[in-house]
């Protein structure tokens, strides 16, 4: 496959941690961190870093989010995150009900999970 195994493993880990170990779909595009953050409407850090930008559909709750005391955990039907292709570390993660259109950034691949 085109998508390296670590991408599927990380997707599976995040999906399980967020309460949906069997997401409806997992897709990814090879892009830069800057392009991914721009599509997500965020500020840009390390814009040239090559990343896998991954989107999962399902029912998710982010219990690891940094929140103010008493704020509810973010929940949604879409989780997207970036993985540095060199270090294989997750850089950015978001939960929402509005999945990003990965096709704006290049060829979209289906990510095999466990």
FENGIMO-V453091 format. One record per residue. N is the residue number from 0. RES is the residue in one small letter. PSI is psi in whole degrees, -180 to 180 (NA if undefined). NEAR is the number of other ideal C-beta (glycine too) atoms within 8 Angstrom. Layout:
BEGIN
[[N & RES & PSI & NEAR] [N & RES & PSI & NEAR]]
END
This chain:
BEGIN
[[0 & x & 161 & 4] [1 & x & -39 & 3] [2 & x & 124 & 11] [3 & x & 151 & 5] [4 & x & -33 & 5] [5 & x & -26 & 8] [6 & x & -46 & 13] [7 & x & -37 & 13] [8 & x & -42 & 9] [9 & x & -41 & 13] [10 & x & -45 & 14] [11 & x & -42 & 11] [12 & x & -48 & 8] [13 & x & -43 & 13] [14 & x & -44 & 17] [15 & x & -45 & 8] [16 & x & -29 & 8] [17 & x & 15 & 12] [18 & x & 7 & 7] [19 & x & 81 & 11] [20 & x & -10 & 7] [21 & x & 72 & 5] [22 & x & 151 & 13] [23 & x & -42 & 4] [24 & x & 153 & 7] [25 & x & 121 & 14] [26 & x & 161 & 11] [27 & x & 155 & 14] [28 & x & 142 & 13] [29 & x & 121 & 10] [30 & x & -160 & 10] [31 & x & 159 & 10] [32 & x & -39 & 17] [33 & x & -45 & 11] [34 & x & -40 & 11] [35 & x & -45 & 16] [36 & x & -37 & 14] [37 & x & -44 & 9] [38 & x & -33 & 12] [39 & x & -4 & 10] [40 & x & 29 & 4] [41 & x & 167 & 8] [42 & x & 160 & 4] [43 & x & 124 & 9] [44 & x & 141 & 7] [45 & x & 60 & 8] [46 & x & -24 & 10] [47 & x & -5 & 7] [48 & x & 123 & 10] [49 & x & 133 & 10] [50 & x & 157 & 14] [51 & x & 125 & 12] [52 & x & 114 & 17] [53 & x & 138 & 15] [54 & x & 133 & 13] [55 & x & 139 & 15] [56 & x & 137 & 10] [57 & x & -143 & 11] [58 & x & 108 & 6] [59 & x & 150 & 15] [60 & x & 124 & 9] [61 & x & 95 & 12] [62 & x & 0 & 7] [63 & x & 5 & 4] [64 & x & 148 & 8] [65 & x & 114 & 2] [66 & x & 161 & 7] [67 & x & 153 & 4] [68 & x & 131 & 4] [69 & x & -8 & 3] [70 & x & 144 & 6] [71 & x & 152 & 5] [72 & x & 140 & 9] [73 & x & 137 & 9] [74 & x & 157 & 9] [75 & x & 179 & 9] [76 & x & -1 & 8] [77 & x & 134 & 14] [78 & x & 131 & 16] [79 & x & 148 & 15] [80 & x & 160 & 13] [81 & x & 148 & 15] [82 & x & 124 & 14] [83 & x & 125 & 12] [84 & x & -22 & 8] [85 & x & -50 & 5] [86 & x & -17 & 4] [87 & x & 27 & 8] [88 & x & 146 & 6] [89 & x & 132 & 9] [90 & x & -44 & 12] [91 & x & 146 & 11] [92 & x & 139 & 10] [93 & x & 149 & 9] [94 & x & 133 & 13] [95 & x & -176 & 9] [96 & x & 9 & 5] [97 & x & 94 & 5] [98 & x & 141 & 9] [99 & x & 151 & 12] [100 & x & 91 & 6] [101 & x & -26 & 13] [102 & x & -18 & 7] [103 & x & -17 & 6] [104 & x & -8 & 10] [105 & x & -160 & 8] [106 & x & 128 & 5] [107 & x & 130 & 9] [108 & x & 146 & 10] [109 & x & 134 & 8] [110 & x & 120 & 12] [111 & x & 132 & 6] [112 & x & 179 & 9] [113 & x & NA & 4]]
END
